[in-house]
Amino acid sequence: MNRRSVAVLDVESSEVTVIIGERGVNNTFVFKGMKTEKYDGFADADFFDSEKLSRAVSEALRCVELSCNDKIKEIYVGVPGEFLKVVTMRHMTSFPKKRRISLQDVKNLYHDGFTCGEAGYSLIKQSNVYYVTSDKRRTIDPVGMVSDSLEGYLSYFLCSDYYKNILSNILYQYGVKKVSFLPASLAEAMYLIPSETRDEYAILLDIGYMSMTFSVVCGNGIVYQSACSVGGGHVTACMIRDGELEIPFDVAEALLKKVNLSSVDNPDATIDYTDRLQSYSLPLSAVHEKVKEGLDLICEVINKCLELCDNRNIDYKPILLTGGGVTNIRGAREHISNRLNKVVEIVAPNLPYYNKASQSSVLSLLDMALTEKREKSLFSNIFYGFGG
């Protein structure tokens, strides 16, 4: 790959995606290659089948290398919320006298503030919620400001060693020479949420196929995060549970794409689907009820996340919904909003042809990887390793 390009591996709960891209004009991207492969997924921070994961990752890598006619020697790997711990710390350092704050001062603040190592987890990135100088000025970039102290409200992102070892081994065995890990939730927060919104508090909710990550974002960091194994696949499971609709799982998934919960139900209306084996005609109201039942299960988990967070700053903040788990179900956003009694907005990449919420994770990781590469190339000689 050329020096401007990066390779990214996005691991979601039902598929993996490898992408190679570089920065385009107006903060867009130039894609060199992209490939998605299905696999069995994970639940409760545990892969169902690591061998199938390995085959999916290897096949995605092979296809992208073939399309680019190049070898991937370095790759950035996204870490899903279930394999991530977010720790927030407040730390202050004082100087003998007032002086301009340097990048090294910020690096030392992060280093001295990290006293929260946890067995089975490794630090992969650090970021700031905000900094405070001695005259009580709050900022997200203190470099160059004059102060005799620097206080930081800092976020540290820890990756499960189990996840790190499995993905590293797969990639090294394939032939990749260097592997770096990035927190997917922070990447999405920085890419999808405008800085002026992040200056206050924001709720980011990524619902995937079998996993959900709830994050409270502020500044350039995350102050609270919770992840669990609930996603859009559970809506499909509700449709076939108890056998009331008498349909197989793949038919339920196909019907879900045709559902519109915002439509007015006619008591006699049906929803039809034909596959290679037979035709299905089901009462529309019964299908809607099953879909709502699955969404209600997700809403119960969201409510629990809101209770556990217990942060009054988010009481009246909208939920920013992304991911491919439920955003493709027409009327799901409105149902979740009504059920939670909160405003729910769908956020997605602002790119032509790549503006679906299901593409949020991979493009956010690409954005963060390009930023990391640029920063390291600028400061590696003086501040080697700064920035996580």
SVG drawing of the C-alpha trace seen along z (x, -y; Angstrom):
<svg xmlns="http://www.w3.org/2000/svg" viewBox="-60 -32 73 58">
<polyline fill="none" stroke="black" stroke-width="0.4" points="0.0,0.0 1.1,-3.5 1.9,-5.8 -1.4,-7.6 -3.5,-4.5 -4.6,-2.4 -6.1,1.0 -8.9,1.5 -10.6,4.6 -14.1,4.0 -15.3,6.9 -19.1,6.8 -21.4,9.4 -22.3,11.1 -19.7,10.1 -16.2,8.8 -15.2,6.1 -11.7,5.3 -11.3,1.9 -8.3,0.1 -8.8,-3.7 -7.1,-7.1 -8.3,-10.6 -10.1,-12.3 -11.2,-16.0 -13.4,-17.7 -12.7,-15.0 -14.1,-12.2 -12.5,-8.9 -11.0,-7.2 -11.7,-3.5 -9.1,-1.1 -10.9,2.1 -13.5,3.5 -14.9,6.9 -17.4,8.2 -17.6,11.8 -20.3,13.4 -19.3,15.5 -21.0,17.0 -20.4,13.9 -20.0,13.5 -22.0,13.1 -21.1,12.2 -17.6,11.2 -16.9,14.7 -16.6,15.8 -18.9,18.7 -16.3,20.3 -12.8,18.8 -12.0,21.0 -14.9,19.6 -13.8,16.1 -10.3,16.9 -11.6,18.1 -13.8,15.0 -11.0,12.6 -8.5,14.4 -11.0,14.5 -11.8,10.8 -8.1,9.9 -7.4,12.1 -10.2,10.5 -9.1,7.0 -5.5,7.7 -6.5,9.2 -8.6,6.2 -5.8,3.8 -3.0,5.9 -1.1,5.3 -0.2,6.9 -1.5,5.7 1.4,5.4 -0.2,3.2 -3.8,3.1 -6.0,1.3 -8.6,3.5 -11.8,2.2 -12.7,3.4 -16.5,3.9 -18.0,2.6 -18.3,6.1 -14.5,6.5 -13.9,3.0 -13.7,1.3 -13.8,-2.5 -12.3,-4.0 -12.5,-7.7 -10.1,-9.5 -9.5,-13.1 -5.8,-14.0 -4.0,-17.2 -0.3,-18.1 1.3,-21.4 4.2,-23.3 6.8,-25.4 5.6,-28.6 3.3,-29.7 4.4,-28.6 3.1,-27.4 1.7,-23.9 3.4,-21.5 2.5,-18.2 4.9,-16.5 2.9,-17.9 -0.3,-16.4 1.5,-13.1 2.8,-13.1 -0.7,-13.9 -2.1,-10.8 0.8,-8.6 0.5,-9.8 -3.3,-9.6 -3.4,-6.0 -3.4,-4.1 -6.3,-1.8 -4.8,1.2 -7.0,4.3 -6.1,7.9 -7.0,9.4 -7.1,6.0 -4.6,3.8 -4.6,0.1 -5.2,-0.7 -6.1,-4.3 -6.6,-7.4 -8.6,-10.6 -9.8,-13.6 -13.3,-14.7 -11.8,-18.1 -8.8,-19.9 -8.9,-22.7 -6.1,-25.3 -5.3,-27.1 -7.6,-30.0 -10.5,-27.5 -10.6,-27.7 -12.1,-24.5 -10.6,-23.4 -10.1,-20.3 -6.7,-21.4 -4.5,-23.0 -1.3,-23.0 0.1,-26.6 -2.0,-27.9 -0.3,-29.6 -0.9,-28.0 0.8,-26.8 -1.3,-23.6 -3.2,-21.3 -6.1,-19.1 -7.6,-16.5 -10.9,-14.6 -9.5,-11.6 -10.9,-8.5 -8.8,-5.3 -9.9,-2.5 -8.9,1.1 -9.2,4.0 -9.8,7.6 -6.6,9.6 -8.8,12.5 -10.0,10.5 -6.6,9.0 -4.8,12.3 -7.3,14.0 -7.3,11.3 -3.5,10.8 -2.9,14.5 -5.2,14.6 -3.6,11.6 0.0,12.6 -0.6,16.1 -2.0,14.5 1.1,12.5 0.3,9.0 3.3,7.6 1.8,4.9 -1.6,4.8 -3.0,1.8 -6.4,1.8 -8.9,-1.1 -12.1,-1.4 -15.1,-1.3 -17.3,-3.3 -14.9,-6.2 -14.3,-6.2 -18.1,-6.4 -18.5,-9.2 -15.8,-11.3 -16.8,-10.7 -20.6,-10.7 -21.3,-13.4 -20.4,-17.0 -17.9,-18.6 -20.5,-21.2 -22.8,-18.4 -20.0,-16.6 -19.1,-19.8 -22.1,-19.0 -23.2,-15.4 -24.5,-13.0 -25.9,-9.5 -24.7,-7.2 -26.4,-3.8 -25.0,-1.3 -27.3,1.7 -25.8,4.4 -27.1,7.9 -26.3,9.6 -24.7,6.8 -25.4,3.3 -23.1,0.6 -24.5,-2.3 -22.1,-5.2 -22.3,-8.6 -20.0,-11.0 -18.6,-14.3 -15.8,-16.3 -13.4,-14.0 -14.0,-11.1 -16.6,-8.7 -17.6,-9.1 -19.8,-5.9 -20.2,-2.8 -22.2,0.4 -22.4,3.2 -24.5,6.4 -25.5,9.2 -28.8,7.8 -29.4,6.7 -31.5,6.8 -31.2,10.6 -33.3,10.8 -36.2,9.2 -36.0,11.9 -35.8,14.5 -39.0,13.1 -40.8,13.6 -40.2,17.3 -40.4,17.9 -43.3,20.1 -44.0,21.0 -47.0,18.7 -46.1,17.5 -44.8,20.9 -41.9,19.6 -38.2,20.4 -35.6,18.0 -34.5,16.9 -38.0,16.1 -38.5,14.1 -35.4,12.1 -36.7,11.5 -40.2,10.4 -38.5,8.0 -37.2,6.0 -40.7,5.6 -42.2,4.5 -43.3,0.9 -44.4,0.3 -45.6,-3.2 -48.3,-2.0 -51.9,-1.8 -52.9,1.9 -55.9,3.2 -57.3,6.1 -57.4,8.2 -54.0,7.1 -51.4,9.7 -47.7,9.7 -46.4,12.1 -43.1,13.7 -42.1,16.4 -38.8,18.3 -37.5,21.2 -39.6,23.7 -42.9,22.1 -45.0,19.0 -46.0,17.5 -48.9,15.2 -49.2,13.9 -51.5,11.6 -49.8,8.2 -50.9,7.3 -49.5,10.5 -46.1,9.8 -46.1,6.3 -46.8,7.5 -43.9,9.9 -41.5,7.2 -42.6,4.8 -42.1,7.5 -38.5,7.8 -38.0,4.1 -39.5,3.9 -36.9,6.3 -34.2,4.0 -35.9,1.0 -35.8,2.7 -32.1,3.1 -31.7,-0.6 -33.8,-1.7 -31.5,0.4 -28.4,-1.4 -30.0,-4.8 -30.7,-3.8 -27.2,-2.5 -25.6,-5.5 -27.4,-7.8 -26.1,-11.0 -28.4,-14.0 -26.6,-15.7 -28.3,-13.3 -31.8,-13.5 -33.1,-15.5 -30.5,-14.5 -31.7,-12.6 -30.5,-9.1 -28.3,-9.0 -29.0,-5.6 -26.6,-3.9 -25.6,-0.4 -27.4,2.0 -29.4,4.0 -32.7,2.1 -32.2,-1.1 -33.2,0.8 -36.6,1.7 -39.1,-1.0 -40.8,-2.5 -38.4,-1.1 -37.0,-4.5 -40.4,-5.9 -41.4,-2.8 -38.2,-3.0 -38.7,-6.7 -42.3,-6.2 -41.4,-3.3 -38.5,-5.2 -40.3,-8.5 -37.1,-10.1 -36.2,-11.6 -34.3,-9.1 -32.3,-10.2 -30.5,-8.0 -26.9,-9.0 -24.9,-7.7 -21.9,-8.7 -22.5,-11.9 -21.1,-10.4 -22.7,-9.8 -23.5,-6.1 -22.1,-5.3 -24.7,-7.0 -26.3,-4.0 -26.1,-3.5 -24.9,0.0 -21.7,-1.5 -21.1,-3.7 -18.6,-1.4 -16.3,-0.6 -16.1,-4.2 -15.6,-5.6 -12.7,-3.3 -11.2,-4.2 -11.5,-7.9 -9.8,-7.2 -7.1,-5.1 -6.2,-7.8 -6.1,-10.3 -3.8,-8.1 -1.5,-7.5 -1.2,-11.2 -0.5,-12.1 2.1,-9.4 3.9,-10.4 3.9,-14.1 5.1,-13.5 6.8,-10.1 10.3,-11.5 9.6,-13.7 6.7,-12.1 6.9,-8.4 3.7,-6.6 1.7,-9.7 -2.1,-9.4 -2.7,-5.8"/>
</svg>
